[in-house]
C-alpha cells in the first residue's frame, strides 16, 4: 500500500512555528474575512489520519473550541497516559520510534498522514519519513521560539511543486521529497 506523510504548517520568516512561550496568535495577524483555508480542507480530503505530539495536542485541547478534527488523531507521547474521555474514540496515544509508530498506524488502515507539531516533524525528518512539505510563511520575524527545523543526520532533497500567495501576504510553498 502506498503511504504518504505530509507536513502542513505555518512559520515565521525566521523559521519559527510558535513564539518562545508557545504563542500562536501571530498566525492570525493577516485579516482573513473570507476564511480562506489556504489548502487545509484539500489536505483533510487527502489524508486519513493526523499524527501530532503531546505539546500540539495539549495546545489544541486548550483552545476554547470543540474538537476540530474529523480524522483520527494519533498523539505521540512518552508521558501522557490518557486523553479526555470525550476524545477516547477520536484520539489514540502512541509511543516508540517513528518507524514503529508508522507500522502501528498503517496496521490500523491509515496510510496518508498529516504530520503536525515541531518535535514530531523534526523527528520524522531526521528519519527521512516526510514525503511532502507544505509550508506557509507569514511576514513576521519572531526573533525566538519553536523552530520548524533542527539538525538532520543527512541532507534531504526536495522538488518544488508550487508556490501560492494567500491574502496578498502569506506565501505557501509545496515540496515533494526526491527519492
OpenMM code with the backbone's topology and positions (N, CA, C; nanometers):
from openmm import Vec3, app, unit

residues = "UNK UNK UNK UNK UNK UNK UNK UNK UNK UNK UNK UNK UNK UNK UNK UNK UNK UNK UNK UNK UNK UNK UNK UNK UNK UNK UNK UNK UNK UNK UNK UNK UNK UNK UNK UNK UNK UNK UNK UNK UNK UNK UNK UNK UNK UNK UNK UNK UNK UNK UNK UNK UNK UNK UNK UNK UNK UNK UNK UNK UNK UNK UNK UNK UNK UNK UNK UNK UNK UNK UNK UNK UNK UNK UNK UNK UNK UNK UNK UNK UNK UNK UNK UNK UNK UNK UNK UNK UNK UNK UNK UNK UNK UNK UNK UNK UNK UNK UNK UNK UNK UNK UNK UNK UNK UNK UNK UNK UNK UNK UNK UNK UNK UNK UNK UNK UNK UNK UNK UNK UNK UNK UNK UNK UNK UNK UNK UNK UNK UNK UNK UNK UNK UNK UNK UNK UNK UNK UNK UNK UNK UNK UNK UNK UNK UNK UNK UNK UNK UNK UNK UNK UNK UNK UNK UNK UNK UNK UNK UNK UNK UNK UNK UNK UNK UNK UNK UNK UNK UNK UNK UNK UNK UNK UNK UNK UNK UNK UNK".split()
positions = [
    Vec3(0.0856, -0.1185, 0.0000),
    Vec3(0.0000, 0.0000, 0.0000),
    Vec3(0.0894, 0.1239, 0.0000),
    Vec3(0.0576, 0.2179, -0.0877),
    Vec3(0.1313, 0.3443, -0.0962),
    Vec3(0.0988, 0.4300, 0.0255),
    Vec3(0.2018, 0.4864, 0.0849),
    Vec3(0.1838, 0.5723, 0.2013),
    Vec3(0.2344, 0.7122, 0.1698),
    Vec3(0.1850, 0.8102, 0.2455),
    Vec3(0.2305, 0.9481, 0.2283),
    Vec3(0.2227, 1.0192, 0.3622),
    Vec3(0.3316, 1.0875, 0.3968),
    Vec3(0.3387, 1.1676, 0.5186),
    Vec3(0.3592, 1.3135, 0.4788),
    Vec3(0.2620, 1.3967, 0.5142),
    Vec3(0.2597, 1.5364, 0.4703),
    Vec3(0.2698, 1.6301, 0.5896),
    Vec3(0.3590, 1.7273, 0.5797),
    Vec3(0.3659, 1.8365, 0.6769),
    Vec3(0.2897, 1.9538, 0.6179),
    Vec3(0.2002, 2.0135, 0.6953),
    Vec3(0.1242, 2.1327, 0.6559),
    Vec3(0.1328, 2.2265, 0.7750),
    Vec3(0.2088, 2.3353, 0.7601),
    Vec3(0.2366, 2.4170, 0.8780),
    Vec3(0.2670, 2.5607, 0.8396),
    Vec3(0.2425, 2.6517, 0.9333),
    Vec3(0.2783, 2.7914, 0.9164),
    Vec3(0.4047, 2.8216, 0.9943),
    Vec3(0.4843, 2.9141, 0.9397),
    Vec3(0.6077, 2.9541, 1.0070),
    Vec3(0.6317, 3.1029, 0.9865),
    Vec3(0.7152, 3.1586, 1.0730),
    Vec3(0.7563, 3.2981, 1.0590),
    Vec3(0.8684, 3.3073, 0.9555),
    Vec3(0.9007, 3.4289, 0.9147),
    Vec3(1.0121, 3.4477, 0.8217),
    Vec3(1.1424, 3.3897, 0.8754),
    Vec3(1.1589, 3.3945, 1.0081),
    Vec3(1.2818, 3.3420, 1.0670),
    Vec3(1.2696, 3.1953, 1.1105),
    Vec3(1.1674, 3.1262, 1.0627),
    Vec3(1.1616, 2.9817, 1.0748),
    Vec3(1.0991, 2.9247, 1.2005),
    Vec3(1.0230, 3.0059, 1.2745),
    Vec3(0.9598, 2.9561, 1.3968),
    Vec3(0.8128, 2.9225, 1.3722),
    Vec3(0.7656, 2.8159, 1.4400),
    Vec3(0.6259, 2.7748, 1.4261),
    Vec3(0.5420, 2.8163, 1.5464),
    Vec3(0.6076, 2.8665, 1.6490),
    Vec3(0.5409, 2.9211, 1.7677),
    Vec3(0.6390, 3.0166, 1.8342),
    Vec3(0.5856, 3.1097, 1.9121),
    Vec3(0.6705, 3.2013, 1.9859),
    Vec3(0.7448, 3.1292, 2.0975),
    Vec3(0.8332, 3.2013, 2.1666),
    Vec3(0.9165, 3.1362, 2.2689),
    Vec3(0.8352, 3.0824, 2.3860),
    Vec3(0.7145, 3.1327, 2.4064),
    Vec3(0.6263, 3.0796, 2.5098),
    Vec3(0.5091, 3.0017, 2.4491),
    Vec3(0.5282, 2.9560, 2.3272),
    Vec3(0.4252, 2.8781, 2.2591),
    Vec3(0.3179, 2.9609, 2.1905),
    Vec3(0.3363, 3.0939, 2.1847),
    Vec3(0.2342, 3.1816, 2.1255),
    Vec3(0.2069, 3.1455, 1.9794),
    Vec3(0.0779, 3.1482, 1.9456),
    Vec3(0.0340, 3.1212, 1.8089),
    Vec3(-0.0506, 3.2357, 1.7520),
    Vec3(-0.0744, 3.3397, 1.8314),
    Vec3(-0.1621, 3.4490, 1.7882),
    Vec3(-0.1157, 3.5140, 1.6584),
    Vec3(0.0129, 3.5157, 1.6344),
    Vec3(0.0687, 3.5754, 1.5133),
    Vec3(0.0223, 3.5024, 1.3867),
    Vec3(-0.0237, 3.3784, 1.3989),
    Vec3(-0.0736, 3.3043, 1.2822),
    Vec3(-0.2019, 3.3661, 1.2264),
    Vec3(-0.2662, 3.4518, 1.3073),
    Vec3(-0.3893, 3.5168, 1.2626),
    Vec3(-0.3699, 3.6666, 1.2432),
    Vec3(-0.2452, 3.7085, 1.2196),
    Vec3(-0.2146, 3.8506, 1.2067),
    Vec3(-0.2658, 3.9110, 1.0754),
    Vec3(-0.2870, 3.8293, 0.9730),
    Vec3(-0.3350, 3.8768, 0.8435),
    Vec3(-0.4876, 3.8622, 0.8426),
    Vec3(-0.5610, 3.9713, 0.8235),
    Vec3(-0.7076, 3.9594, 0.8177),
    Vec3(-0.7506, 3.8585, 0.7104),
    Vec3(-0.8474, 3.7765, 0.7446),
    Vec3(-0.8959, 3.6725, 0.6544),
    Vec3(-1.0492, 3.6704, 0.6580),
    Vec3(-1.1118, 3.7810, 0.6130),
    Vec3(-1.2580, 3.7910, 0.6229),
    Vec3(-1.3320, 3.6836, 0.5433),
    Vec3(-1.2724, 3.6339, 0.4360),
    Vec3(-1.3361, 3.5294, 0.3558),
    Vec3(-1.3078, 3.3893, 0.4063),
    Vec3(-1.2341, 3.3785, 0.5180),
    Vec3(-1.1997, 3.2488, 0.5771),
    Vec3(-1.1335, 3.1545, 0.4762),
    Vec3(-1.0376, 3.2072, 0.3993),
    Vec3(-0.9607, 3.1253, 0.3062),
    Vec3(-0.8846, 3.0202, 0.3859),
    Vec3(-0.9025, 2.8934, 0.3542),
    Vec3(-0.8393, 2.7861, 0.4314),
    Vec3(-0.6982, 2.7529, 0.3831),
    Vec3(-0.6538, 2.8157, 0.2761),
    Vec3(-0.5168, 2.8026, 0.2237),
    Vec3(-0.4754, 2.6572, 0.2009),
    Vec3(-0.5700, 2.5756, 0.1579),
    Vec3(-0.5399, 2.4365, 0.1245),
    Vec3(-0.5655, 2.3360, 0.2351),
    Vec3(-0.6124, 2.3825, 0.3496),
    Vec3(-0.6336, 2.2921, 0.4632),
    Vec3(-0.7423, 2.1882, 0.4333),
    Vec3(-0.8556, 2.2298, 0.3776),
    Vec3(-0.9632, 2.1339, 0.3504),
    Vec3(-0.9221, 2.0323, 0.2439),
    Vec3(-0.8453, 2.0762, 0.1453),
    Vec3(-0.7937, 1.9819, 0.0453),
    Vec3(-0.7008, 1.8801, 0.1116),
    Vec3(-0.6193, 1.9261, 0.2055),
    Vec3(-0.5326, 1.8347, 0.2803),
    Vec3(-0.6170, 1.7338, 0.3570),
    Vec3(-0.7211, 1.7791, 0.4242),
    Vec3(-0.8067, 1.6896, 0.5019),
    Vec3(-0.8731, 1.5844, 0.4131),
    Vec3(-0.9041, 1.6213, 0.2879),
    Vec3(-0.9615, 1.5245, 0.1944),
    Vec3(-0.8578, 1.4224, 0.1491),
    Vec3(-0.7313, 1.4613, 0.1538),
    Vec3(-0.6221, 1.3781, 0.1041),
    Vec3(-0.5689, 1.2789, 0.2086),
    Vec3(-0.5821, 1.3122, 0.3353),
    Vec3(-0.5256, 1.2275, 0.4407),
    Vec3(-0.6356, 1.1475, 0.5088),
    Vec3(-0.5939, 1.0432, 0.5845),
    Vec3(-0.6951, 0.9703, 0.6602),
    Vec3(-0.6648, 0.9635, 0.8092),
    Vec3(-0.5571, 1.0300, 0.8534),
    Vec3(-0.5286, 1.0414, 0.9966),
    Vec3(-0.4265, 1.1523, 1.0191),
    Vec3(-0.4182, 1.1957, 1.1452),
    Vec3(-0.3267, 1.3025, 1.1845),
    Vec3(-0.2341, 1.2476, 1.2928),
    Vec3(-0.1064, 1.2832, 1.2827),
    Vec3(-0.0075, 1.2443, 1.3827),
    Vec3(0.0477, 1.3728, 1.4426),
    Vec3(0.0402, 1.3850, 1.5757),
    Vec3(0.0917, 1.5054, 1.6408),
    Vec3(0.1557, 1.4677, 1.7738),
    Vec3(0.2329, 1.5602, 1.8265),
    Vec3(0.2956, 1.5395, 1.9555),
    Vec3(0.2083, 1.5893, 2.0689),
    Vec3(0.2544, 1.5632, 2.1897),
    Vec3(0.1810, 1.5992, 2.3111),
    Vec3(0.1593, 1.7497, 2.3215),
    Vec3(0.2622, 1.8286, 2.2904),
    Vec3(0.2502, 1.9739, 2.3036),
    Vec3(0.1432, 2.0282, 2.2096),
    Vec3(0.1427, 1.9816, 2.0857),
    Vec3(0.0407, 2.0251, 1.9900),
    Vec3(-0.0972, 1.9818, 2.0365),
    Vec3(-0.1087, 1.8580, 2.0811),
    Vec3(-0.2362, 1.8067, 2.1317),
    Vec3(-0.2869, 1.8920, 2.2481),
    Vec3(-0.2002, 1.9191, 2.3437),
    Vec3(-0.2412, 1.9993, 2.4593),
    Vec3(-0.2773, 2.1420, 2.4194),
    Vec3(-0.2092, 2.1944, 2.3182),
    Vec3(-0.2435, 2.3276, 2.2678),
    Vec3(-0.3841, 2.3261, 2.2086),
    Vec3(-0.4138, 2.2257, 2.1259),
    Vec3(-0.5452, 2.2160, 2.0610),
    Vec3(-0.6561, 2.1991, 2.1646),
    Vec3(-0.6373, 2.1112, 2.2620),
    Vec3(-0.7449, 2.0917, 2.3601),
    Vec3(-0.7563, 2.2116, 2.4550),
    Vec3(-0.6540, 2.2967, 2.4549),
    Vec3(-0.6587, 2.4183, 2.5362),
    Vec3(-0.7349, 2.5327, 2.4719),
    Vec3(-0.7602, 2.5218, 2.3402),
    Vec3(-0.8402, 2.6237, 2.2729),
    Vec3(-0.9839, 2.6119, 2.3235),
    Vec3(-1.0546, 2.7206, 2.3273),
    Vec3(-1.1929, 2.7192, 2.3751),
    Vec3(-1.2864, 2.6884, 2.2581),
    Vec3(-1.2674, 2.5693, 2.1999),
    Vec3(-1.3466, 2.5261, 2.0840),
    Vec3(-1.3771, 2.3769, 2.0996),
    Vec3(-1.4713, 2.3284, 2.0179),
    Vec3(-1.4953, 2.1845, 2.0120),
    Vec3(-1.3782, 2.1194, 1.9399),
    Vec3(-1.3609, 1.9891, 1.9584),
    Vec3(-1.2540, 1.9140, 1.8918),
    Vec3(-1.2626, 1.9401, 1.7412),
    Vec3(-1.1559, 1.9932, 1.6801),
    Vec3(-1.1652, 2.0403, 1.5415),
    Vec3(-1.1435, 1.9352, 1.4329),
    Vec3(-1.1072, 1.8130, 1.4691),
    Vec3(-1.0691, 1.7147, 1.3671),
    Vec3(-1.1761, 1.6091, 1.3450),
    Vec3(-1.2017, 1.5810, 1.2182),
    Vec3(-1.2919, 1.4720, 1.1826),
    Vec3(-1.2117, 1.3435, 1.1591),
    Vec3(-1.0841, 1.3575, 1.1320),
    Vec3(-0.9950, 1.2424, 1.1106),
    Vec3(-0.9413, 1.1944, 1.2456),
    Vec3(-0.9059, 1.0664, 1.2503),
    Vec3(-0.8485, 1.0123, 1.3733),
    Vec3(-0.7126, 1.0771, 1.3993),
    Vec3(-0.6836, 1.1024, 1.5259),
    Vec3(-0.5581, 1.1660, 1.5655),
    Vec3(-0.4757, 1.0690, 1.6497),
    Vec3(-0.3494, 1.0535, 1.6131),
    Vec3(-0.2541, 0.9755, 1.6903),
    Vec3(-0.1618, 1.0743, 1.7597),
    Vec3(-0.1579, 1.0681, 1.8911),
    Vec3(-0.0740, 1.1584, 1.9701),
    Vec3(0.0468, 1.0804, 2.0191),
    Vec3(0.1654, 1.1324, 1.9874),
    Vec3(0.2895, 1.0681, 2.0279),
    Vec3(0.3359, 1.1290, 2.1589),
    Vec3(0.3484, 1.0452, 2.2607),
    Vec3(0.3897, 1.0956, 2.3917),
    Vec3(0.4416, 0.9817, 2.4777),
    Vec3(0.5494, 1.0102, 2.5505),
    Vec3(0.6016, 0.9141, 2.6479),
    Vec3(0.5414, 0.9390, 2.7857),
    Vec3(0.4876, 1.0596, 2.8080),
    Vec3(0.4395, 1.0936, 2.9421),
    Vec3(0.2872, 1.0969, 2.9548),
    Vec3(0.2174, 1.1246, 2.8462),
    Vec3(0.0718, 1.1310, 2.8518),
    Vec3(0.0162, 0.9891, 2.8645),
    Vec3(-0.0700, 0.9681, 2.9615),
    Vec3(-0.1221, 0.8325, 2.9875),
    Vec3(-0.2667, 0.8140, 2.9428),
    Vec3(-0.3411, 0.9248, 2.9321),
    Vec3(-0.4800, 0.9153, 2.8871),
    Vec3(-0.5222, 1.0462, 2.8238),
    Vec3(-0.6298, 1.0384, 2.7461),
    Vec3(-0.6865, 1.1570, 2.6819),
    Vec3(-0.8214, 1.1849, 2.7468),
    Vec3(-0.8736, 1.3052, 2.7323),
    Vec3(-1.0071, 1.3328, 2.7870),
    Vec3(-1.1082, 1.2297, 2.7364),
    Vec3(-1.1975, 1.1880, 2.8229),
    Vec3(-1.2924, 1.0801, 2.7906),
    Vec3(-1.3731, 1.1064, 2.6641),
    Vec3(-1.4080, 1.2329, 2.6389),
    Vec3(-1.4871, 1.2627, 2.5190),
    Vec3(-1.4065, 1.2446, 2.3899),
    Vec3(-1.2751, 1.2229, 2.4003),
    Vec3(-1.1906, 1.2023, 2.2824),
    Vec3(-1.1434, 1.0576, 2.2678),
    Vec3(-1.1916, 0.9686, 2.3545),
    Vec3(-1.1453, 0.8285, 2.3528),
    Vec3(-1.1562, 0.7614, 2.2161),
    Vec3(-1.2613, 0.7870, 2.1403),
    Vec3(-1.2785, 0.7231, 2.0092),
    Vec3(-1.2168, 0.8050, 1.8962),
    Vec3(-1.1607, 0.9200, 1.9301),
    Vec3(-1.1060, 1.0099, 1.8285),
    Vec3(-0.9547, 1.0215, 1.8336),
    Vec3(-0.8961, 0.9831, 1.9471),
    Vec3(-0.7525, 1.0010, 1.9697),
    Vec3(-0.6926, 0.8716, 2.0235),
    Vec3(-0.5756, 0.8344, 1.9696),
    Vec3(-0.5003, 0.7195, 2.0185),
    Vec3(-0.3621, 0.7665, 2.0604),
    Vec3(-0.3201, 0.7289, 2.1799),
    Vec3(-0.1853, 0.7598, 2.2266),
    Vec3(-0.0891, 0.6518, 2.1790),
    Vec3(0.0274, 0.6943, 2.1296),
    Vec3(0.1305, 0.6007, 2.0855),
    Vec3(0.2658, 0.6468, 2.1368),
    Vec3(0.3556, 0.5501, 2.1530),
    Vec3(0.4943, 0.5831, 2.1815),
    Vec3(0.5829, 0.4814, 2.1126),
    Vec3(0.7085, 0.5185, 2.0940),
    Vec3(0.8037, 0.4323, 2.0245),
    Vec3(0.8817, 0.5143, 1.9243),
    Vec3(0.9651, 0.4462, 1.8476),
    Vec3(1.0367, 0.5223, 1.7456),
    Vec3(0.9454, 0.5440, 1.6253),
    Vec3(0.9832, 0.6379, 1.5416),
    Vec3(0.8963, 0.6816, 1.4317),
    Vec3(0.8586, 0.5676, 1.3371),
    Vec3(0.9522, 0.4778, 1.3067),
    Vec3(0.9212, 0.3659, 1.2167),
    Vec3(0.8214, 0.2694, 1.2801),
    Vec3(0.8372, 0.2410, 1.4098),
    Vec3(0.7409, 0.1550, 1.4804),
    Vec3(0.6034, 0.2201, 1.4837),
    Vec3(0.6011, 0.3492, 1.5094),
    Vec3(0.4749, 0.4232, 1.5145),
    Vec3(0.4030, 0.4135, 1.3803),
    Vec3(0.4771, 0.4335, 1.2721),
    Vec3(0.4149, 0.4241, 1.1395),
    Vec3(0.3622, 0.2834, 1.1122),
    Vec3(0.4359, 0.1815, 1.1499),
    Vec3(0.3878, 0.0434, 1.1308),
    Vec3(0.2563, 0.0223, 1.2054),
    Vec3(0.2489, 0.0719, 1.3279),
    Vec3(0.1262, 0.0589, 1.4073),
    Vec3(0.0100, 0.1315, 1.3402),
    Vec3(0.0329, 0.2548, 1.2975),
    Vec3(-0.0724, 0.3337, 1.2324),
    Vec3(-0.1164, 0.2671, 1.1024),
    Vec3(-0.0202, 0.2209, 1.0224),
    Vec3(-0.0541, 0.1550, 0.8956),
    Vec3(-0.1329, 0.0261, 0.9215),
    Vec3(-0.0979, -0.0459, 1.0279),
    Vec3(-0.1698, -0.1709, 1.0587),
    Vec3(-0.3163, -0.1450, 1.0933),
    Vec3(-0.3483, -0.0218, 1.1300),
    Vec3(-0.4864, 0.0163, 1.1608),
    Vec3(-0.5593, 0.0698, 1.0373),
    Vec3(-0.4904, 0.0679, 0.9211),
    Vec3(-0.5547, 0.1077, 0.7960),
    Vec3(-0.5398, 0.2542, 0.7586),
    Vec3(-0.4505, 0.3256, 0.8229),
    Vec3(-0.4266, 0.4674, 0.7930),
    Vec3(-0.2925, 0.4805, 0.7198),
    Vec3(-0.2962, 0.5321, 0.5974),
    Vec3(-0.1745, 0.5359, 0.5149),
    Vec3(-0.1323, 0.6756, 0.4729),
    Vec3(-0.2258, 0.7664, 0.4645),
    Vec3(-0.1940, 0.9043, 0.4241),
    Vec3(-0.2093, 0.9921, 0.5474),
    Vec3(-0.0964, 1.0445, 0.5951),
    Vec3(-0.0937, 1.1087, 0.7260),
    Vec3(-0.0505, 1.2546, 0.7187),
    Vec3(-0.1149, 1.3340, 0.8017),
    Vec3(-0.0778, 1.4736, 0.8245),
    Vec3(0.0096, 1.4729, 0.9490),
    Vec3(0.1345, 1.5110, 0.9341),
    Vec3(0.2307, 1.5121, 1.0439),
    Vec3(0.2380, 1.6542, 1.0970),
    Vec3(0.2089, 1.6720, 1.2268),
    Vec3(0.1992, 1.8060, 1.2841),
    Vec3(0.2721, 1.8136, 1.4178),
    Vec3(0.3266, 1.9306, 1.4456),
    Vec3(0.3953, 1.9548, 1.5721),
    Vec3(0.5458, 1.9586, 1.5537),
    Vec3(0.6089, 2.0562, 1.6146),
    Vec3(0.7512, 2.0812, 1.5942),
    Vec3(0.8409, 1.9606, 1.6124),
    Vec3(0.8392, 1.8987, 1.7303),
    Vec3(0.9289, 1.7864, 1.7580),
    Vec3(0.8960, 1.6668, 1.6698),
    Vec3(0.7670, 1.6418, 1.6476),
    Vec3(0.7267, 1.5281, 1.5631),
    Vec3(0.7779, 1.5485, 1.4212),
    Vec3(0.7603, 1.6685, 1.3670),
    Vec3(0.8098, 1.6972, 1.2320),
    Vec3(0.9617, 1.6790, 1.2273),
    Vec3(1.0329, 1.7345, 1.3239),
    Vec3(1.1788, 1.7222, 1.3266),
    Vec3(1.2225, 1.5757, 1.3341),
    Vec3(1.1557, 1.4971, 1.4185),
    Vec3(1.1917, 1.3556, 1.4321),
    Vec3(1.1620, 1.2764, 1.3049),
    Vec3(1.0501, 1.3048, 1.2414),
    Vec3(1.0162, 1.2354, 1.1162),
    Vec3(1.1136, 1.2752, 1.0051),
    Vec3(1.1530, 1.4016, 1.0008),
    Vec3(1.2535, 1.4444, 0.9033),
    Vec3(1.3874, 1.3765, 0.9303),
    Vec3(1.4271, 1.3667, 1.0549),
    Vec3(1.5548, 1.3027, 1.0899),
    Vec3(1.5578, 1.1569, 1.0452),
    Vec3(1.4416, 1.0921, 1.0417),
    Vec3(1.4313, 0.9531, 0.9964),
    Vec3(1.3966, 0.9431, 0.8475),
    Vec3(1.3925, 1.0572, 0.7790),
    Vec3(1.3584, 1.0649, 0.6363),
    Vec3(1.2222, 1.0015, 0.6071),
    Vec3(1.1224, 1.0407, 0.6863),
    Vec3(0.9879, 0.9850, 0.6728),
    Vec3(0.8847, 1.0866, 0.6236),
    Vec3(0.9295, 1.2032, 0.5788),
    Vec3(0.8372, 1.3047, 0.5275),
    Vec3(0.8414, 1.3018, 0.3749),
    Vec3(0.7225, 1.2917, 0.3146),
    Vec3(0.7124, 1.2868, 0.1683),
    Vec3(0.6831, 1.4228, 0.1076),
    Vec3(0.6095, 1.5077, 0.1808),
    Vec3(0.5758, 1.6409, 0.1294),
    Vec3(0.5815, 1.7438, 0.2406),
    Vec3(0.6282, 1.8626, 0.2043),
    Vec3(0.6267, 1.9787, 0.2939),
    Vec3(0.5369, 2.0834, 0.2303),
    Vec3(0.4398, 2.1318, 0.3047),
    Vec3(0.3528, 2.2415, 0.2613),
    Vec3(0.3651, 2.3492, 0.3688),
    Vec3(0.4486, 2.4474, 0.3397),
    Vec3(0.4877, 2.5451, 0.4409),
    Vec3(0.4374, 2.6838, 0.4035),
    Vec3(0.3581, 2.7424, 0.4920),
    Vec3(0.3072, 2.8783, 0.4730),
    Vec3(0.3912, 2.9734, 0.5576),
    Vec3(0.4504, 3.0732, 0.4919),
    Vec3(0.5363, 3.1691, 0.5615),
    Vec3(0.4623, 3.3003, 0.5800),
    Vec3(0.4551, 3.3435, 0.7056),
    Vec3(0.3903, 3.4704, 0.7387),
    Vec3(0.4961, 3.5792, 0.7531),
    Vec3(0.4621, 3.7024, 0.7148),
    Vec3(0.5605, 3.8111, 0.7132),
    Vec3(0.5854, 3.8709, 0.8515),
    Vec3(0.6488, 3.7920, 0.9365),
    Vec3(0.6828, 3.8382, 1.0712),
    Vec3(0.8134, 3.7722, 1.1133),
    Vec3(0.8964, 3.8470, 1.1835),
    Vec3(1.0153, 3.7921, 1.2470),
    Vec3(0.9846, 3.7792, 1.3957),
    Vec3(0.9812, 3.6572, 1.4458),
    Vec3(0.9509, 3.6354, 1.5874),
    Vec3(1.0748, 3.6556, 1.6750),
    Vec3(1.1920, 3.6335, 1.6182),
    Vec3(1.3147, 3.6550, 1.6932),
    Vec3(1.3558, 3.5379, 1.7802),
    Vec3(1.2602, 3.4580, 1.8233),
    Vec3(1.2870, 3.3429, 1.9083),
    Vec3(1.1594, 3.2592, 1.9099),
    Vec3(1.1730, 3.1336, 1.9451),
    Vec3(1.0547, 3.0494, 1.9530),
    Vec3(1.0852, 2.9048, 1.9256),
    Vec3(0.9828, 2.8338, 1.8803),
    Vec3(0.9927, 2.6917, 1.8478),
    Vec3(1.0289, 2.6810, 1.7003),
    Vec3(1.1493, 2.6293, 1.6689),
    Vec3(1.1909, 2.6220, 1.5289),
    Vec3(1.1192, 2.5097, 1.4534),
    Vec3(1.0972, 2.5332, 1.3251),
    Vec3(1.0404, 2.4273, 1.2415),
    Vec3(1.1439, 2.3177, 1.2190),
    Vec3(1.2659, 2.3564, 1.1891),
    Vec3(1.3690, 2.2586, 1.1545),
    Vec3(1.4756, 2.2488, 1.2624),
    Vec3(1.5429, 2.1343, 1.2661),
    Vec3(1.6521, 2.1087, 1.3581),
    Vec3(1.7644, 2.0424, 1.2778),
    Vec3(1.8727, 2.0100, 1.3431),
    Vec3(1.9858, 1.9434, 1.2790),
    Vec3(1.9390, 1.8083, 1.2259),
    Vec3(1.9833, 1.7745, 1.1059),
    Vec3(1.9500, 1.6458, 1.0448),
    Vec3(2.0759, 1.5610, 1.0305),
    Vec3(2.0618, 1.4291, 1.0351),
    Vec3(2.1790, 1.3433, 1.0182),
    Vec3(2.2347, 1.3459, 0.8755),
    Vec3(2.1502, 1.3847, 0.7793),
    Vec3(2.1942, 1.3953, 0.6392),
    Vec3(2.1040, 1.4952, 0.5681),
    Vec3(2.1501, 1.5445, 0.4559),
    Vec3(2.0695, 1.6364, 0.3748),
    Vec3(1.9522, 1.5612, 0.3134),
    Vec3(1.8402, 1.6294, 0.3008),
    Vec3(1.7218, 1.5733, 0.2359),
    Vec3(1.6865, 1.6650, 0.1202),
    Vec3(1.6771, 1.6104, 0.0021),
    Vec3(1.6491, 1.6910, -0.1160),
    Vec3(1.5012, 1.6809, -0.1538),
    Vec3(1.4424, 1.7961, -0.1823),
    Vec3(1.3023, 1.8051, -0.2213),
    Vec3(1.2910, 1.8719, -0.3566),
    Vec3(1.1806, 1.8466, -0.4267),
    Vec3(1.1480, 1.9128, -0.5526),
    Vec3(1.0367, 2.0131, -0.5255),
    Vec3(1.0528, 2.1342, -0.5770),
    Vec3(0.9490, 2.2360, -0.5619),
    Vec3(0.8298, 2.1978, -0.6488),
    Vec3(0.7112, 2.1948, -0.5901),
    Vec3(0.5884, 2.1619, -0.6630),
    Vec3(0.5159, 2.2891, -0.7057),
    Vec3(0.4933, 2.3784, -0.6091),
    Vec3(0.4251, 2.5041, -0.6410),
    Vec3(0.4400, 2.6018, -0.5259),
    Vec3(0.4170, 2.7270, -0.5570),
    Vec3(0.4114, 2.8322, -0.4561),
    Vec3(0.2893, 2.9175, -0.4864),
    Vec3(0.2130, 2.9471, -0.3823),
    Vec3(0.0947, 3.0319, -0.3938),
    Vec3(0.1023, 3.1424, -0.2900),
    Vec3(0.0391, 3.2540, -0.3205),
    Vec3(0.0293, 3.3634, -0.2245),
    Vec3(-0.1166, 3.3757, -0.1834),
    Vec3(-0.1408, 3.3733, -0.0524),
    Vec3(-0.2748, 3.3865, 0.0019),
    Vec3(-0.2871, 3.5196, 0.0745),
    Vec3(-0.4009, 3.5837, 0.0582),
    Vec3(-0.4324, 3.7086, 0.1275),
    Vec3(-0.3264, 3.8158, 0.0999),
    Vec3(-0.2623, 3.8076, -0.0146),
    Vec3(-0.1587, 3.9004, -0.0595),
    Vec3(-0.0370, 3.9069, 0.0319),
    Vec3(-0.0245, 3.8171, 0.1288),
    Vec3(0.0849, 3.8267, 0.2254),
    Vec3(0.1454, 3.6935, 0.2670),
    Vec3(0.0686, 3.5865, 0.2641),
    Vec3(0.1163, 3.4564, 0.3124),
    Vec3(0.1625, 3.3746, 0.1916),
    Vec3(0.2882, 3.3326, 0.1964),
    Vec3(0.3479, 3.2583, 0.0857),
    Vec3(0.3545, 3.1105, 0.1234),
    Vec3(0.2838, 3.0290, 0.0474),
    Vec3(0.2828, 2.8853, 0.0742),
    Vec3(0.3593, 2.8136, -0.0363),
    Vec3(0.4618, 2.7418, 0.0045),
    Vec3(0.5419, 2.6634, -0.0902),
    Vec3(0.5267, 2.5156, -0.0581),
    Vec3(0.5118, 2.4373, -0.1653),
    Vec3(0.4940, 2.2919, -0.1512),
    Vec3(0.6115, 2.2202, -0.2169),
    Vec3(0.6629, 2.1218, -0.1442),
    Vec3(0.7796, 2.0462, -0.1890),
    Vec3(0.7540, 1.8967, -0.1730),
    Vec3(0.8085, 1.8187, -0.2656),
    Vec3(0.7963, 1.6736, -0.2602),
    Vec3(0.9363, 1.6145, -0.2445),
    Vec3(0.9488, 1.5169, -0.1587),
    Vec3(1.0780, 1.4528, -0.1317),
    Vec3(1.1257, 1.3793, -0.2547),
    Vec3(1.2521, 1.4036, -0.2932),
    Vec3(1.3146, 1.3285, -0.4024),
    Vec3(1.3589, 1.1949, -0.3464),
    Vec3(1.3146, 1.0872, -0.4079),
    Vec3(1.3520, 0.9520, -0.3619),
    Vec3(1.4187, 0.8763, -0.4734),
] * unit.nanometer
topology = app.Topology()
chain = topology.addChain("A")
for resn in residues:
    res = topology.addResidue(resn, chain)
    for name in ("N", "CA", "C"):
        topology.addAtom(name, app.Element.getBySymbol(name[0]), res)
